[in-house]
């Protein structure tokens, strides 16, 4: 019975780790998207500043 409980706990831990990896990947993807958007906005600002010069 103790062996069975350990096996179930191991499965739960593995599932938690998998969920953590998915969440981390999602966060990293969001960060990359945000960085791309920031770069695009910087380019837009640069073009707007040129038109005022």
Secondary structure by P-SEA (a helix, b strand, c coil): caaaaaaaaaaaaaaaaaaaaaaaaaaaaaaaaaaaaaaaaaaaaaaaaaaac
